Amino acid sequence: MKLAPFALLTVAAAALAAPAPVTKAVAALSPLGSSGVSGTVTFTKVEGGVKVSAKVAGLAEGAHGFHVHEFGDCSAADGLSAGGHFNPTAEPHAGPHDAHRHTGDMGNLTAGKDGVATVEYVDPRESFDGPNSILGRGVIVHASADDFKTQPTGNAGGRLACGVIGVAKSQ
């Protein structure tokens, strides 16, 4: 069977226009200013949402808010170029398991005496497509604990580290 040239172009264009669905993303966190805070947050599509897995080092002992922010822009030394919390549904700020919350509300990381914090949970609100897509947005780790009440930020303090959420190689 011989295909006409325009048919080959149509098939090739369709293949290019339909990329594989995203199943994994990552944000490599870099220190803001002289904070020394760095780490990795991995996002993996799973049944029921997106699994968030984070390991962050260089923190003071205790709880530190961390959130998905509006913009994947970590260019400002204070991290303000990442904007506010990612909130496409205009919900109030709250904890990561509350029914009404920002899509970007991921709660707190708790660092031990060694300055390392890890967390893993499934977030039913975050996604890799549609209005709640976190791809291309920023992740910020804050200096203080998120109180889950103060609007619109949780009173989490200054910004210590920032990373942009990008598509990762699926494994």
Secondary structure, 3 states (H helix, E strand, C coil): CCCCHHHHHHHHHHHHHCCCCCCEEEEEEEECCCCCCEEEEEEEEECCEEEEEEEEECCCCEEEEEEEECCCCCCCCCCHHHCCECCCCCCCCCCCCCCCCCCCEEEEEEECCCCCEEEEEEECCCECCCCCECCCCEEEEECCCCCCCCCCCCCCCCEEEEEEEEECCCC
